[in-house]
Amino acid sequence: MNKTHFIDSNGNPAGGTTSGRGFAISWQNGPLDANGERLPPNGAFVEDIINAAKDRLEFYQESKFCCDYNAEAIKHLESAINVLNSRTANREKRGVEGTHEV
């Protein structure tokens, strides 16, 4: 796997790339909030990639490759998605979603 992660002058995540056999990801660079205005995403979020992996395993589950291992992996990916959605909801509630505020 090849990876390059960038930080801005304040030490905040600032995009980057991750690639490997058969995939290339360009990560979101910067916050989505600019002075109270919501900006469109310019890269992938961790949730996007987890959802892609989950989708692929669900595809396998609809084929002759259906198995308990895939089902278990799907459960764990769903758990990760739920935790990250809870984080987002918490950040929205605190009014810091889309910013670099902690």
N, C-alpha and C positions, 0 to 999 in steps of 0.2 A: 504494500500500500504506500502511496505517495501522499504526503500531506504538507500543506503550508497554511499556517494560521497567523493572521496579522492582528496587531493591536494598534489603537490610535495613540496619540500623544498623551492621553489621560489613562492609558492602560486598559481601555475597554476593547472587547472583541470588535474587529473591523474586517470581517470577511475572511476569505481564504479559499483554498480548494482541497479536496480530498479525492483521490482517484485510485483505481485498482483495476484488476482484470475485469473488463466489461462495464465499468462505471466511472463517471466523472461528476463530481458535485462542486458547484460554485456556491459557497455559503453566503447568507445575508451579510451585507456590508453596511453597518451603521444602524441606528435606531429608526423606527418607523414614524416617529413623531418629530416634526420640525416646527417648533414654535406654536404648538397646538394644532398643527395641520397634519393629518395622516398621510404619509407617503406610501406609494405602492412598493411592495417587496422587490428587491433586486437580486435575490438569491434564495437558496433553499434554507429551510429551518430544520432542526433535528426532527420535529414532528413529521415533516414531509417525508423524510427518509424512512422513518419507522413505519409510516403508513404504506409506503411503497413495498417494504419487506413483508409486511402483513398481507398486503394484496397478493403478492407472489405466492406466499404460503397457502392462502385461501384458494388460489388457482390450482395448486398442487392437490389440495383437499378435494377438489372436484374431478380428480383424475385417478388413474390407477396407482398413483403415488400417495394416496390418502393414508395417513397413519397417525398413531397416537403422538408421535414425536412432533409432527407438524402442529397438531392440535394444541399441545403443551406450549410450543413456541408462540403460537398465536395468542394464547392466554397471557403470556409474559409481555408480548408486544402491546396488547390491549391495556395491560396494567401500566406500562410505561407511558402510553398515550394518555391514560386517565390522570396519572400523576402530573404530567406536563400541562394538561388542561386545567388541573387544579391550581398549578402555579400561575398560569395565565389569569385565571379568574381572581386569584388573590391579588395579583398585580393590578388588574382592572379596578378592583374594589378600592385599592390604595391610591389609585390615580397615577400609577407609574408605568403602566403597560405602554410599550412602544418607546420607552426612554432607556437611558443607561442608569437611571436611579435604581438603587438596590432596595 
